[in-house]
Each structure stands twice: as structure tokens, then as C-alpha cells.
Amino acid sequence: MAVAVGAVAAVAAIGQAIAGALPTHRQCDIEVVNECTTYTLCNPRTFTSSGSCATPLPPTVTPLKSGNAVFQKTPHTAKGTVGVFTYDLLNKCRNQTAEKIAVMFSVPYDFNLYSNWYAVGVFNKSKKCDYDLYCEMYYKKDITFVRGKASGGVLTCKGNQVTIMATMSDTYQTVMKVHVMQNKR
């Protein structure tokens, strides 16, 4: 009996040592920069398949300004932070929504099985920010968005009114930079 208790204690100690050595916090810090002169980013919507939004997106990102958000994993779970967010592209002069931009992020818990992925896209203004949009941007291919691994460099997606460029670091607590630029006419 004493040997069994000792073995259990040894296994528990090894498990705690391994858990203490592995980083378990997953987070995605996102900066959105609006380089447009005519368009304001407004009406943000978020969908998280895993984790939550710890620091929300700003309600608007006016021309030549930036905003930040933080998405993080749910504490004490073996899941990462995964989701999508959108902004309406509001033409200030016409007071009309022209298009919708979308950003998908996936920061998994287990880097032995999964990688950091991200995508950016420009969609019709009626596109909903929900599970379907997340799945579309994570699993499918379309001309309205581009997707890549965080280790793959810059993603660029050109819509009718704007072009989105983004980068993502390939770490447990990743940083994503998203730039929205007005297309030249």
C-alpha cells in the first residue's frame, strides 16, 4: 500500500512539474489601424468559438486612428481562443455602409496538434458575424478573404473600397496587426 501511495505521489509530482513548465495561457492581442480618409470602422461584432473577449473592440475606429482588443482562453480549460470579428465600413460623406471587414483568429491550446491561423476578408455589408462566418474563414476558400498560418507572413485582401493587410506572431500569446487602407481610384 505504501509503495502504491508513493508511486501515485511521484506521478502527481511529475505531472505538476510538466504542467508548470508548459505555458498554458493563450491570448490574441489585436490592433486595428484605420488608414482610410473616407471610411470609419463601426458597429463591431464578435463571435468566439472558444475563449472570450477580455478587452472589447472600440465602437468606432475613425480615419487615421487605431483600436485594440484582447481575446483569451477560458481559464482552467484545455482550449485556446478562437473566433472572428467584423466592422462595418461606413462612408462618412454618404453616411452609408459600403462593405464589411472580417478578421478570423485561432490560437490553439495544443501546439503539438494545431497551429496559429488567421484570415482577413472584405464581405457584403449584410454578412453576419457568427459561427458560419468563422467556419467559412477557417475551413473554406473564397475570393472574399485570405487565410494563412501565423508563420507565413503578411496576408492581403483587396475589396471594392478597401484593402486589408495583416500579420500575426506565432506564439502562445500572439499579437495581430490589422491595417485597413482605402483603395486608390
C-alpha positions in Angstrom: 0.0 0.0 0.0 2.8 2.4 0.9 4.5 1.7 -2.4 1.3 2.5 -4.3 0.8 5.7 -2.5 4.4 6.7 -3.1 4.0 5.9 -6.8 0.9 8.0 -7.1 2.7 10.9 -5.3 5.6 10.6 -7.7 3.4 10.6 -10.8 1.5 13.6 -9.4 4.7 15.4 -8.8 5.9 14.7 -12.3 2.6 15.9 -13.7 2.8 19.1 -11.8 6.4 19.7 -12.9 5.4 19.2 -16.6 2.3 21.4 -16.2 4.4 24.1 -14.5 6.9 24.0 -17.4 4.4 24.4 -20.2 2.8 27.7 -20.9 -1.0 27.4 -20.6 -2.2 30.9 -21.1 -3.5 31.6 -24.7 -4.3 35.1 -25.8 -4.6 37.1 -29.0 -3.9 40.9 -28.8 -5.2 42.6 -31.9 -4.5 46.1 -33.1 -6.7 47.5 -35.9 -5.3 50.6 -37.8 -7.7 52.5 -40.0 -5.5 54.2 -42.6 -8.6 55.4 -44.6 -9.5 59.0 -45.0 -13.1 58.4 -46.1 -14.2 55.4 -44.1 -14.9 54.8 -40.4 -14.9 51.3 -38.9 -18.1 51.0 -36.8 -20.6 48.6 -35.4 -18.1 45.9 -34.3 -19.4 42.4 -33.8 -17.6 39.4 -32.3 -18.1 35.6 -32.3 -15.9 33.3 -30.2 -16.0 29.6 -30.7 -13.6 29.1 -27.8 -12.4 31.7 -25.2 -13.8 35.2 -24.7 -13.2 38.8 -25.4 -11.3 40.3 -22.4 -10.9 43.8 -23.9 -13.6 44.7 -26.4 -13.1 46.3 -29.8 -13.7 50.1 -29.8 -17.2 51.1 -31.0 -15.6 53.1 -33.8 -12.2 53.5 -35.4 -12.2 56.8 -37.1 -10.0 57.7 -40.1 -6.2 57.6 -39.3 -6.8 56.1 -35.8 -6.4 52.7 -34.3 -8.1 50.5 -31.7 -7.2 47.3 -29.8 -8.9 44.2 -28.5 -7.8 41.2 -26.4 -9.2 37.7 -26.8 -8.2 35.0 -24.3 -8.8 31.4 -23.5 -11.3 30.4 -20.8 -9.3 29.7 -17.6 -8.7 26.1 -16.5 -9.7 24.6 -19.8 -7.6 22.8 -22.4 -8.9 25.1 -25.2 -7.4 28.1 -26.9 -9.0 31.3 -28.1 -10.7 31.1 -31.4 -13.1 33.5 -33.2 -13.9 36.2 -35.7 -14.9 39.8 -35.6 -16.3 42.3 -38.1 -16.6 46.0 -38.6 -18.9 47.9 -40.9 -17.1 50.2 -43.3 -19.0 53.5 -43.1 -18.6 56.1 -45.7 -18.5 59.4 -43.7 -19.6 61.6 -46.7 -22.6 59.5 -47.7 -23.4 58.1 -44.3 -23.7 54.6 -45.8 -22.2 51.3 -45.0 -20.1 50.2 -48.1 -18.8 46.8 -47.1 -17.9 44.7 -44.0 -14.4 43.7 -43.0 -13.8 40.5 -41.1 -10.9 39.1 -39.1 -10.6 35.4 -38.0 -8.1 34.2 -35.5 -7.2 30.8 -34.0 -4.8 30.4 -31.1 -5.0 26.8 -30.1 -4.2 25.3 -26.7 -2.2 22.3 -28.1 0.6 23.4 -30.4 1.6 19.7 -30.9 -1.6 19.2 -32.9 -2.6 22.7 -34.2 -1.0 25.9 -35.4 -2.0 29.6 -35.1 -4.1 30.6 -38.1 -5.7 33.9 -39.2 -7.7 35.3 -42.0 -8.9 38.7 -43.3 -11.7 39.5 -45.7 -14.0 42.0 -47.2 -17.6 41.0 -47.4 -21.0 42.3 -48.4 -22.4 44.6 -45.7 -25.1 42.1 -44.9 -22.6 39.4 -43.8 -23.3 38.2 -40.2 -20.6 37.7 -37.6 -21.4 34.2 -36.4 -20.3 30.6 -36.3 -20.9 30.3 -40.1 -18.6 33.1 -40.8 -15.9 31.7 -38.5 -16.2 28.2 -40.2 -16.2 29.8 -43.7 -13.0 31.7 -43.0 -11.3 28.8 -41.1 -12.2 25.9 -43.4 -13.2 27.1 -46.8 -11.7 29.1 -49.7 -13.3 32.1 -51.4 -12.2 35.2 -53.2 -13.7 37.4 -50.4 -10.9 36.5 -47.9 -7.4 35.1 -47.5 -6.2 32.7 -44.7 -2.7 31.6 -43.6 -0.6 30.3 -40.8 0.9 32.9 -38.4 4.4 31.8 -39.6 3.5 32.6 -43.2 4.0 36.4 -43.4 1.6 39.1 -44.5 -2.0 38.4 -45.6 -3.5 40.9 -48.1 -7.2 41.0 -49.1 -8.5 43.6 -51.6 -12.2 44.5 -51.6 -14.0 47.1 -53.7 -13.4 50.0 -51.3 -10.5 48.9 -49.1 -7.5 46.6 -48.8 -6.7 44.8 -45.5 -3.2 43.7 -44.6 -2.5 41.7 -41.5 0.3 39.9 -39.7 0.2 37.5 -36.7 3.0 36.4 -34.4 3.4 32.6 -34.0 3.4 32.4 -30.2 1.1 31.3 -27.3 0.2 34.9 -26.6 0.0 36.1 -30.1 -0.1 39.7 -31.5 -2.0 40.5 -34.6 -1.7 43.8 -36.6 -4.5 44.6 -39.0 -4.3 47.6 -41.3 -7.3 48.8 -43.4 -6.3 51.0 -46.4 -8.5 52.9 -48.8 -8.2 51.7 -52.4 -6.9 54.3 -54.9 -9.5 55.4 -57.5 
